[in-house]
Amino acid sequence: MASANGKGNVINDVEAKGFNPALIVLLLVSGLLLIFLVGNYALYLYAQKNLPPKKKKPVSKKKMKRERLKQGVSAPGE
């Protein structure tokens, strides 16, 4: 921003103040958040490729019997 006085000389209104501290904090926090999210995504992709699938818990006989009764199929031996 510059303004001209009556003699035609240009006077600078803005002096060099450096970076705004709030801008530095905002950039730092957003940068760390971005690194965190990208790192998590990379670990997720790595785990999908290299880790074995999660084992399912075996279903108990009692639960299987209950599910069959809900569906209307009688359990064998009853």
N, CA, C and O atoms as a MOPAC input file, in Angstrom:
PM7 MOZYME 1SCF
protein

 N      0.84400 1    -1.17100 1     0.00000 1
 C      0.00000 1     0.00000 1     0.00000 1
 C      0.88700 1     1.23000 1     0.00000 1
 O      1.67900 1     1.44700 1     0.91700 1
 N      0.74800 1     1.98600 1    -0.98800 1
 C      1.55600 1     3.18900 1    -1.08100 1
 C      0.64400 1     4.35700 1    -1.42400 1
 O     -0.33000 1     4.21700 1    -2.16400 1
 N      0.98600 1     5.50700 1    -0.86900 1
 C      0.21600 1     6.70900 1    -1.18500 1
 C      1.18000 1     7.80000 1    -1.62500 1
 O      2.33400 1     7.84800 1    -1.19800 1
 N      0.69300 1     8.64700 1    -2.46500 1
 C      1.54900 1     9.73100 1    -2.96300 1
 C      1.18100 1    11.01400 1    -2.23500 1
 O      0.00400 1    11.34500 1    -2.09300 1
 N      2.19800 1    11.73100 1    -1.77700 1
 C      1.91100 1    13.03000 1    -1.16500 1
 C      1.86000 1    14.08900 1    -2.26400 1
 O      1.97700 1    13.76400 1    -3.44500 1
 N      1.68800 1    15.33000 1    -1.88900 1
 C      1.49600 1    16.38900 1    -2.87300 1
 C      2.67600 1    16.60200 1    -3.80800 1
 O      2.48200 1    17.10400 1    -4.91500 1
 N      3.89000 1    16.24000 1    -3.41000 1
 C      5.07300 1    16.49000 1    -4.22500 1
 C      5.37200 1    15.34600 1    -5.20000 1
 O      6.32100 1    15.42800 1    -5.98000 1
 N      4.55700 1    14.27600 1    -5.15600 1
 C      4.77900 1    13.16300 1    -6.06600 1
 C      5.67700 1    12.08700 1    -5.49100 1
 O      5.96900 1    11.11200 1    -6.18300 1
 N      6.12500 1    12.22300 1    -4.25900 1
 C      6.93500 1    11.20100 1    -3.62900 1
 C      6.02200 1    10.08200 1    -3.11000 1
 O      4.94400 1    10.35000 1    -2.58000 1
 N      6.45600 1     8.84400 1    -3.26400 1
 C      5.67100 1     7.69600 1    -2.79200 1
 C      6.12200 1     7.34300 1    -1.38900 1
 O      7.31100 1     7.14700 1    -1.13700 1
 N      5.15700 1     7.26400 1    -0.47100 1
 C      5.45300 1     6.92900 1     0.91900 1
 C      4.84100 1     5.56200 1     1.21500 1
 O      3.65500 1     5.33700 1     0.97400 1
 N      5.65700 1     4.66000 1     1.73400 1
 C      5.15100 1     3.33100 1     2.09300 1
 C      4.49200 1     3.40300 1     3.46000 1
 O      5.09200 1     3.84800 1     4.43800 1
 N      3.21900 1     2.94500 1     3.50500 1
 C      2.49000 1     2.93300 1     4.77200 1
 C      2.81900 1     1.69200 1     5.59700 1
 O      2.76600 1     1.72300 1     6.82700 1
 N      3.15700 1     0.61000 1     4.91700 1
 C      3.38000 1    -0.65800 1     5.61100 1
 C      4.86900 1    -0.84300 1     5.82900 1
 O      5.66000 1    -0.78700 1     4.88700 1
 N      5.24000 1    -1.06500 1     7.07700 1
 C      6.62900 1    -1.35300 1     7.38700 1
 C      6.81300 1    -2.85900 1     7.47000 1
 O      5.84500 1    -3.58700 1     7.69200 1
 N      8.02200 1    -3.33100 1     7.29600 1
 C      8.30200 1    -4.76600 1     7.37800 1
 C      8.21300 1    -5.19400 1     8.84000 1
 O      9.06700 1    -4.85000 1     9.65800 1
 N      7.14900 1    -5.96100 1     9.15400 1
 C      6.94600 1    -6.39700 1    10.53400 1
 C      7.25100 1    -7.87800 1    10.71500 1
 O      7.21600 1    -8.36400 1    11.84600 1
 N      7.54400 1    -8.60500 1     9.66200 1
 C      7.75700 1   -10.04100 1     9.76900 1
 C      6.42800 1   -10.77400 1     9.69200 1
 O      5.40700 1   -10.20500 1     9.30500 1
 N      6.46000 1   -12.05000 1    10.06900 1
 C      5.25000 1   -12.87100 1     9.99800 1
 C      4.33100 1   -12.59400 1    11.17500 1
 O      4.77500 1   -12.24900 1    12.26900 1
 N      3.06100 1   -12.75300 1    10.92600 1
 C      2.07000 1   -12.63900 1    11.98800 1
 C      2.18600 1   -13.88100 1    12.88200 1
 O      2.15600 1   -14.99500 1    12.35800 1
 N      2.31600 1   -13.73700 1    14.19600 1
 C      2.45900 1   -14.90800 1    15.07800 1
 C      1.27600 1   -15.87600 1    14.97900 1
 O      1.46000 1   -17.08800 1    15.08700 1
 N      0.07200 1   -15.35400 1    14.77700 1
 C     -1.09300 1   -16.23400 1    14.64700 1
 C     -0.97900 1   -17.07800 1    13.38500 1
 O     -1.40100 1   -18.23500 1    13.37200 1
 N     -0.41700 1   -16.51500 1    12.33400 1
 C     -0.23200 1   -17.26100 1    11.08900 1
 C      0.77700 1   -18.39200 1    11.28900 1
 O      0.59400 1   -19.49300 1    10.77000 1
 N      1.83300 1   -18.11700 1    12.03700 1
 C      2.84000 1   -19.14600 1    12.30400 1
 C      2.21900 1   -20.29000 1    13.09100 1
 O      2.45100 1   -21.45400 1    12.76600 1
 N      1.43300 1   -19.98200 1    14.12000 1
 C      0.78600 1   -21.01700 1    14.92800 1
 C     -0.19000 1   -21.81700 1    14.07300 1
 O     -0.23900 1   -23.04400 1    14.16000 1
 N     -0.96500 1   -21.11900 1    13.24600 1
 C     -1.93300 1   -21.80000 1    12.37800 1
 C     -1.23200 1   -22.74300 1    11.40100 1
 O     -1.67300 1   -23.87700 1    11.20900 1
 N     -0.15500 1   -22.28800 1    10.79000 1
 C      0.58800 1   -23.13900 1     9.86600 1
 C      1.21700 1   -24.33000 1    10.58100 1
 O      1.23000 1   -25.43800 1    10.04500 1
 N      1.73400 1   -24.11300 1    11.77700 1
 C      2.35300 1   -25.19400 1    12.53400 1
 C      1.33100 1   -26.25700 1    12.91400 1
 O      1.56900 1   -27.45100 1    12.72900 1
 N      0.18800 1   -25.81900 1    13.44600 1
 C     -0.84400 1   -26.76600 1    13.87000 1
 C     -1.41400 1   -27.51000 1    12.66800 1
 O     -1.59500 1   -28.72600 1    12.72800 1
 N     -1.69800 1   -26.80500 1    11.58400 1
 C     -2.25300 1   -27.46300 1    10.40300 1
 C     -1.22800 1   -28.41600 1     9.78300 1
 O     -1.59800 1   -29.47200 1     9.27100 1
 N      0.03700 1   -28.05700 1     9.82300 1
 C      1.07800 1   -28.94600 1     9.30700 1
 C      1.19100 1   -30.21900 1    10.12200 1
 O      1.30400 1   -31.31100 1     9.56300 1
 N      1.15900 1   -30.08600 1    11.44900 1
 C      1.21900 1   -31.27500 1    12.30100 1
 C     -0.00400 1   -32.16200 1    12.10200 1
 O      0.11600 1   -33.38700 1    12.07400 1
 N     -1.17300 1   -31.55600 1    11.96600 1
 C     -2.40000 1   -32.32600 1    11.73400 1
 C     -2.32000 1   -33.06500 1    10.40000 1
 O     -2.72100 1   -34.22500 1    10.30000 1
 N     -1.81000 1   -32.39800 1     9.39500 1
 C     -1.67200 1   -33.03300 1     8.08100 1
 C     -0.69900 1   -34.20400 1     8.14000 1
 O     -0.97000 1   -35.26300 1     7.57500 1
 N      0.42900 1   -34.02400 1     8.81700 1
 C      1.40700 1   -35.10600 1     8.96300 1
 C      0.78600 1   -36.28200 1     9.71400 1
 O      1.00900 1   -37.43600 1     9.34800 1
 N      0.01300 1   -36.00000 1    10.75800 1
 C     -0.64300 1   -37.04300 1    11.54100 1
 C     -1.61400 1   -37.84900 1    10.67900 1
 O     -1.61100 1   -39.08000 1    10.71600 1
 N     -2.44500 1   -37.14800 1     9.90200 1
 C     -3.44400 1   -37.83300 1     9.07400 1
 C     -2.78200 1   -38.65400 1     7.96100 1
 O     -3.19800 1   -39.78100 1     7.69300 1
 N     -1.76400 1   -38.09800 1     7.32000 1
 C     -1.07100 1   -38.83000 1     6.25600 1
 C     -0.34900 1   -40.04700 1     6.83600 1
 O     -0.33800 1   -41.11400 1     6.22200 1
 N      0.24500 1   -39.89100 1     8.00400 1
 C      0.91800 1   -41.01700 1     8.65400 1
 C     -0.05000 1   -42.12400 1     9.02200 1
 O      0.24500 1   -43.30400 1     8.83000 1
 N     -1.21000 1   -41.74600 1     9.55400 1
 C     -2.21100 1   -42.76000 1     9.89000 1
 C     -2.69000 1   -43.49800 1     8.65200 1
 O     -2.86800 1   -44.71600 1     8.68300 1
 N     -2.89800 1   -42.77400 1     7.56800 1
 C     -3.35200 1   -43.40500 1     6.33400 1
 C     -2.29300 1   -44.37000 1     5.80000 1
 O     -2.61800 1   -45.45900 1     5.32600 1
 N     -1.02300 1   -43.96000 1     5.88200 1
 C      0.06400 1   -44.82800 1     5.42200 1
 C      0.13800 1   -46.09900 1     6.27400 1
 O      0.31400 1   -47.19500 1     5.74300 1
 N      0.00300 1   -45.95100 1     7.59100 1
 C      0.00600 1   -47.13000 1     8.46400 1
 C     -1.18500 1   -48.03900 1     8.18300 1
 O     -1.06200 1   -49.26300 1     8.23100 1
 N     -2.33900 1   -47.44000 1     7.88900 1
 C     -3.52900 1   -48.22600 1     7.57900 1
 C     -3.30500 1   -49.04400 1     6.30000 1
 O     -3.63200 1   -50.23000 1     6.25400 1
 N     -2.74900 1   -48.40700 1     5.26700 1
 C     -2.48500 1   -49.13200 1     4.02200 1
 C     -1.46100 1   -50.25000 1     4.24900 1
 O     -1.61200 1   -51.35000 1     3.71900 1
 N     -0.43000 1   -49.96700 1     5.03300 1
 C      0.58400 1   -50.98000 1     5.33800 1
 C     -0.03400 1   -52.16500 1     6.07200 1
 O      0.26500 1   -53.31900 1     5.76300 1
 N     -0.89800 1   -51.87500 1     7.04700 1
 C     -1.52200 1   -52.93800 1     7.83200 1
 C     -2.46200 1   -53.77200 1     6.96200 1
 O     -2.54600 1   -54.98800 1     7.13900 1
 N     -3.16400 1   -53.14300 1     6.03500 1
 C     -4.07000 1   -53.88800 1     5.16700 1
 C     -3.29600 1   -54.87900 1     4.29000 1
 O     -3.79000 1   -55.96900 1     4.00400 1
 N     -2.10700 1   -54.50800 1     3.87300 1
 C     -1.32400 1   -55.38200 1     3.00000 1
 C     -0.59400 1   -56.47700 1     3.77000 1
 O     -0.52100 1   -57.61300 1     3.30000 1
 N     -0.06200 1   -56.16200 1     4.93000 1
 C      0.91100 1   -57.04800 1     5.56900 1
 C      0.41300 1   -57.81500 1     6.78800 1
 O      0.99700 1   -58.83800 1     7.14600 1
 N     -0.63800 1   -57.35100 1     7.42500 1
 C     -1.10500 1   -58.05900 1     8.60900 1
 C     -2.14200 1   -59.09900 1     8.22200 1
 O     -2.92400 1   -58.87200 1     7.29800 1
 N     -2.16500 1   -60.24200 1     8.91200 1
 C     -3.17700 1   -61.25000 1     8.59400 1
 C     -4.56100 1   -60.75600 1     9.00800 1
 O     -4.67000 1   -59.89700 1     9.88300 1
 N     -5.61100 1   -61.28100 1     8.39800 1
 C     -6.95400 1   -60.85300 1     8.78800 1
 C     -7.26100 1   -61.23600 1    10.23700 1
 O     -6.74700 1   -62.23000 1    10.75100 1
 N     -8.08600 1   -60.45100 1    10.87000 1
 C     -8.42400 1   -60.66100 1    12.27100 1
 C     -9.26700 1   -61.93000 1    12.41700 1
 O    -10.20600 1   -62.15300 1    11.65300 1
 N     -8.92400 1   -62.75000 1    13.40100 1
 C     -9.68400 1   -63.97700 1    13.63000 1
 C    -11.00200 1   -63.64700 1    14.31300 1
 O    -11.06000 1   -62.82300 1    15.22600 1
 N    -12.05600 1   -64.30700 1    13.85200 1
 C    -13.36000 1   -64.11500 1    14.47700 1
 C    -13.46900 1   -65.03100 1    15.68300 1
 O    -12.91200 1   -66.12900 1    15.69600 1
 N    -14.19000 1   -64.57100 1    16.69400 1
 C    -14.41500 1   -65.39500 1    17.87000 1
 C    -15.37100 1   -66.52900 1    17.50200 1
 O    -16.31600 1   -66.31600 1    16.74300 1
 N    -15.13800 1   -67.72000 1    18.02800 1
 C    -16.07400 1   -68.80300 1    17.73600 1
 C    -17.43900 1   -68.51900 1    18.38600 1
 O    -17.51300 1   -68.01600 1    19.50700 1
 N    -18.49800 1   -68.84700 1    17.67100 1
 C    -19.84600 1   -68.61500 1    18.18600 1
 C    -20.19900 1   -69.78200 1    19.09200 1
 O    -20.01400 1   -70.94300 1    18.72400 1
 N    -20.70700 1   -69.47000 1    20.27600 1
 C    -21.03400 1   -70.52700 1    21.23300 1
 C    -22.28000 1   -71.29000 1    20.78200 1
 O    -23.10600 1   -70.77400 1    20.02900 1
 N    -22.39300 1   -72.51500 1    21.25500 1
 C    -23.54100 1   -73.35900 1    20.89100 1
 C    -24.83800 1   -72.73100 1    21.37500 1
 O    -25.87600 1   -72.84400 1    20.72300 1
 N    -24.77000 1   -72.07300 1    22.52000 1
 C    -25.96500 1   -71.44800 1    23.07800 1
 C    -26.46600 1   -70.32800 1    22.15500 1
 O    -27.66700 1   -70.20100 1    21.91500 1
 N    -25.53700 1   -69.52400 1    21.64600 1
 C    -25.92000 1   -68.44700 1    20.73800 1
 C    -26.44500 1   -69.00100 1    19.42200 1
 O    -27.41000 1   -68.47100 1    18.87100 1
 N    -25.82900 1   -70.05400 1    18.91300 1
 C    -26.29700 1   -70.65700 1    17.67000 1
 C    -27.72000 1   -71.18400 1    17.84200 1
 O    -28.55500 1   -71.03400 1    16.95000 1
 N    -27.98800 1   -71.79800 1    18.98600 1
 C    -29.31600 1   -72.33500 1    19.26600 1
 C    -30.33600 1   -71.19700 1    19.33200 1
 O    -31.43400 1   -71.30800 1    18.78600 1
 N    -29.97100 1   -70.11800 1    19.99300 1
 C    -30.86100 1   -68.97300 1    20.12200 1
 C    -31.18300 1   -68.36500 1    18.74900 1
 O    -32.32900 1   -68.01100 1    18.47200 1
 N    -30.15200 1   -68.24800 1    17.89200 1
 C    -30.36000 1   -67.70100 1    16.54600 1
 C    -31.28300 1   -68.59300 1    15.72300 1
 O    -32.13300 1   -68.09000 1    14.98800 1
 N    -31.12800 1   -69.89600 1    15.83600 1
 C    -31.99700 1   -70.81200 1    15.09300 1
 C    -33.44100 1   -70.67900 1    15.55300 1
 O    -34.36700 1   -70.71100 1    14.74300 1
 N    -33.62200 1   -70.52900 1    16.85200 1
 C    -34.98600 1   -70.38900 1    17.37800 1
 C    -35.61900 1   -69.08200 1    16.90700 1
 O    -36.82100 1   -69.03200 1    16.64600 1
 N    -34.81500 1   -68.02600 1    16.79800 1
 C    -35.33000 1   -66.75200 1    16.28800 1
 C    -35.80100 1   -66.89500 1    14.84600 1
 O    -36.81000 1   -66.30800 1    14.45500 1
 N    -35.07100 1   -67.67400 1    14.06200 1
 C    -35.41700 1   -67.85000 1    12.64600 1
 C    -36.56000 1   -68.85400 1    12.45500 1
 O    -37.07800 1   -68.99100 1    11.34700 1
 N    -36.94900 1   -69.54100 1    13.49900 1
 C    -38.06100 1   -70.48300 1    13.40100 1
 C    -37.63000 1   -71.90000 1    13.04900 1
 O    -38.48100 1   -72.76000 1    12.81900 1
 N    -36.34200 1   -72.15700 1    13.00500 1
 C    -35.85300 1   -73.51200 1    12.72400 1
 C    -35.56900 1   -74.17700 1    14.05400 1
 O    -34.82200 1   -73.64500 1    14.87400 1
 N    -36.15300 1   -75.32000 1    14.26500 1
 C    -35.92800 1   -76.00200 1    15.54400 1
 C    -34.54000 1   -76.62600 1    15.55900 1
 O    -34.07500 1   -77.16700 1    14.55600 1
 N    -33.90000 1   -76.54300 1    16.69300 1
 C    -32.57600 1   -77.10400 1    16.84500 1
 C    -32.66200 1   -78.62300 1    16.81900 1
 O    -33.63400 1   -79.19000 1    17.31700 1
 N    -31.67500 1   -79.28800 1    16.25300 1
 C    -31.73300 1   -80.76300 1    16.21300 1
 C    -31.66300 1   -81.34500 1    17.62200 1
 O    -30.95600 1   -80.83400 1    18.49000 1
 N    -32.41400 1   -82.42700 1    17.82400 1
 C    -32.41400 1   -83.08500 1    19.12800 1
 C    -33.45700 1   -82.55100 1    20.07800 1
 O    -33.46500 1   -82.91600 1    21.25400 1
 N    -34.35700 1   -81.67700 1    19.58400 1
 C    -35.39400 1   -81.16000 1    20.47000 1
 C    -36.73800 1   -81.68600 1    20.06800 1
 O    -37.74300 1   -81.36000 1    20.70000 1

